[in-house]
Amino acid sequence: MISTPLAGRRVSRRVLLVHAAALCLGAAPAMSAVVAGPVTKISVPANIDGVYINLGTGATGTAGSAVAGWDIDPYQGGGVLRFFWPDTPANASGAASSAAGGPYLVLAPGATVSSTSIFSAVTAAGTAGTAFVAAGDNYIGFRFFNESTSAINYGYARVQTGATG
């Protein structure tokens, strides 16, 4: 009678070990890091040049040539806020949209922006960007090429606009 409880314990420990090993060897879910970029509040000049921003370094300037590796260029054109995106590498930049080439989406706080999202971007230099016309305190999702890692990264920005853009 004494051997039965001990045998049961050995089986329980073996079963526990097998379950623990299975959990360790199972596929882990995809993980991502939340990073608050170095860029904080930036006023967009009321002109066609706007402000060029490198999202990785936080560098800003009023000319693309002054900001190496710039990722986004918000500017005011036609009385509304617009965004210009670099076209190199191709299809690596843009804002979350409901359709390719469509208007940018105003995202709810906590919305997911990922490779499964649809993006809209201006790809020809010198053309006007898509207007972002939602007045108020909004979130815009985007993707950009991170030159430090050579990977496409995803993020969002809080954009505050007035009634006139």
Rosetta blueprint (number, residue, H / E / L):
1 M L
2 I L
3 S H
4 T H
5 P H
6 L H
7 A H
8 G H
9 R H
10 R H
11 V H
12 S H
13 R H
14 R H
15 V H
16 L H
17 L H
18 V H
19 H H
20 A H
21 A H
22 A H
23 L H
24 C H
25 L H
26 G L
27 A L
28 A L
29 P L
30 A L
31 M L
32 S L
33 A L
34 V L
35 V L
36 A L
37 G L
38 P L
39 V L
40 T L
41 K L
42 I L
43 S L
44 V L
45 P L
46 A L
47 N L
48 I L
49 D L
50 G L
51 V L
52 Y E
53 I E
54 N L
55 L L
56 G L
57 T L
58 G L
59 A L
60 T E
61 G E
62 T L
63 A L
64 G H
65 S H
66 A H
67 V L
68 A L
69 G L
70 W L
71 D L
72 I E
73 D E
74 P E
75 Y E
76 Q E
77 G E
78 G L
79 G L
80 V E
81 L E
82 R E
83 F E
84 F E
85 W L
86 P L
87 D L
88 T L
89 P L
90 A L
91 N L
92 A L
93 S L
94 G E
95 A E
96 A E
97 S E
98 S L
99 A L
100 A L
101 G L
102 G L
103 P L
104 Y E
105 L L
106 V L
107 L E
108 A L
109 P L
110 G L
111 A L
112 T L
113 V L
114 S L
115 S L
116 T L
117 S L
118 I E
119 F E
120 S E
121 A L
122 V L
123 T L
124 A L
125 A L
126 G L
127 T L
128 A L
129 G L
130 T L
131 A E
132 F E
133 V L
134 A L
135 A L
136 G E
137 D E
138 N E
139 Y E
140 I E
141 G E
142 F E
143 R E
144 F E
145 F E
146 N E
147 E L
148 S L
149 T L
150 S L
151 A E
152 I E
153 N E
154 Y E
155 G E
156 Y E
157 A E
158 R E
159 V E
160 Q E
161 T E
162 G L
163 A L
164 T L
165 G L
